[in-house]
Amino acid sequence: MMRAAGLLAGLLLAACAGTPPAVVPKDPVAACHALFDGDAEMAAELARAGADGDDLCTCFAREYAGLDAAGQADMLALTETLVKVRDANGFTTAEEAVELMEEDRDGAAYGFEEKRFKATGEVIEEAILRARRDPAGCTAP
């Protein structure tokens, strides 16, 4: 019994000592902000179109609302994975994480095989395109 308590205490201490993992909320707007807030390249790209991060995340939520439950789960899972990959590698943009994950064609490293990665990525890309084309057109779902 004492040994089990010692192991548990050691695990808890190790968990507290490490860097906390990136946690992406299960709300699409909050997940979008977790991915894109602080991304200077995305902010500049949106600003050229007269949009901002709030516009992007409204479009992100609109795309999310149009998916079935599996698509919604994939969108949030990919967003969470991108945040983790970005943070773990010290990247400053979401695009850097995307480029790294694109190399993982079989999904062994990040859990998104090529077909699933592309399908889900296209939904996120559509949100970005909508925010650039018509920032006011993505009213909240």
C-alpha positions in Angstrom: 0.0 0.0 0.0 2.8 2.4 0.9 4.5 1.6 -2.4 1.4 2.4 -4.4 1.0 5.7 -2.6 4.7 6.5 -3.3 4.2 5.8 -7.0 1.1 7.9 -7.2 2.8 10.8 -5.4 5.8 10.5 -7.8 3.5 10.5 -10.8 1.6 13.6 -9.5 4.9 15.4 -8.8 6.2 14.6 -12.3 3.0 15.8 -13.8 3.1 19.1 -11.9 6.8 19.7 -12.7 6.3 19.4 -16.5 5.0 21.9 -18.9 1.2 21.8 -18.9 -0.2 20.3 -22.1 -2.0 22.6 -24.5 -5.7 22.3 -23.9 -8.0 23.4 -26.6 -11.6 24.1 -25.5 -14.4 22.1 -27.0 -16.0 25.3 -28.1 -15.2 26.0 -31.8 -14.7 29.8 -31.3 -12.4 29.2 -28.3 -10.6 26.5 -30.2 -10.0 28.8 -33.1 -8.7 31.5 -30.8 -6.3 29.0 -29.2 -4.9 28.2 -32.7 -4.8 31.6 -34.3 -4.4 34.2 -31.5 -0.8 35.4 -31.5 -0.2 34.3 -35.1 1.2 37.5 -36.6 1.1 36.1 -40.1 -2.5 35.2 -39.9 -3.4 38.6 -38.3 -1.6 40.4 -41.1 -3.3 38.3 -43.8 -6.7 39.0 -42.2 -6.0 42.7 -41.7 -5.3 43.1 -45.5 -8.8 41.8 -46.1 -10.3 44.1 -43.4 -10.9 41.2 -41.0 -9.5 40.2 -37.6 -9.3 37.1 -35.4 -12.9 37.5 -34.2 -14.1 37.4 -37.8 -12.0 34.3 -38.5 -13.3 32.5 -35.5 -16.9 33.4 -36.3 -16.3 31.8 -39.8 -14.6 28.9 -38.1 -17.7 28.4 -35.9 -19.9 28.7 -39.0 -18.0 25.9 -40.8 -18.1 23.8 -37.6 -21.8 24.2 -37.4 -22.3 22.8 -40.9 -20.5 19.5 -40.1 -21.9 16.3 -38.8 -20.8 15.1 -35.4 -17.8 13.2 -36.7 -16.7 16.2 -38.8 -17.1 18.5 -35.7 -15.0 16.0 -33.6 -12.3 15.9 -36.3 -12.2 19.7 -36.6 -11.7 20.2 -32.9 -9.2 17.3 -32.7 -7.2 18.7 -35.6 -7.2 22.1 -34.0 -6.0 20.7 -30.7 -3.3 18.7 -32.4 -2.1 21.8 -34.4 -1.9 23.8 -31.2 0.1 21.0 -29.5 2.5 20.6 -32.4 2.9 24.4 -32.7 3.6 24.8 -29.0 5.9 21.7 -28.7 8.0 22.9 -31.6 8.2 26.5 -30.6 6.5 27.6 -33.8 4.9 31.0 -34.0 2.3 30.2 -36.7 -0.3 27.6 -37.3 1.1 27.2 -40.8 4.4 25.8 -39.5 2.5 23.1 -37.6 0.4 22.3 -40.7 3.6 21.9 -42.8 5.1 19.6 -40.3 1.9 17.5 -40.0 1.6 17.2 -43.8 4.8 15.1 -43.7 3.0 12.5 -41.5 1.1 10.8 -44.3 0.2 7.7 -42.4 -0.8 9.5 -39.2 1.7 7.6 -37.1 3.2 10.7 -35.5 0.1 12.9 -35.0 -2.9 10.7 -35.5 -4.2 12.2 -38.7 -3.6 10.1 -41.8 -3.3 12.1 -45.0 -7.0 11.8 -46.1 -8.4 12.8 -42.8 -5.9 15.6 -42.4 -6.7 17.0 -45.8 -10.5 16.7 -45.4 -10.5 18.4 -42.0 -7.9 21.0 -43.0 -10.0 22.0 -46.0 -12.8 23.0 -43.6 -10.5 25.2 -41.6 -9.0 26.6 -44.8 -12.6 27.5 -45.9 -13.1 29.4 -42.7 -9.9 31.4 -43.4 -11.0 32.1 -47.0 -14.4 33.2 -45.9 -12.9 35.6 -43.4 -10.7 37.1 -46.0 -13.4 37.3 -48.7 -16.3 38.5 -46.7 -15.6 39.0 -43.0 -19.2 40.2 -42.3 -20.6 37.2 -44.1 -19.9 34.7 -41.4 -22.6 35.6 -38.9 -22.5 33.6 -35.7 -24.3 30.2 -36.2 
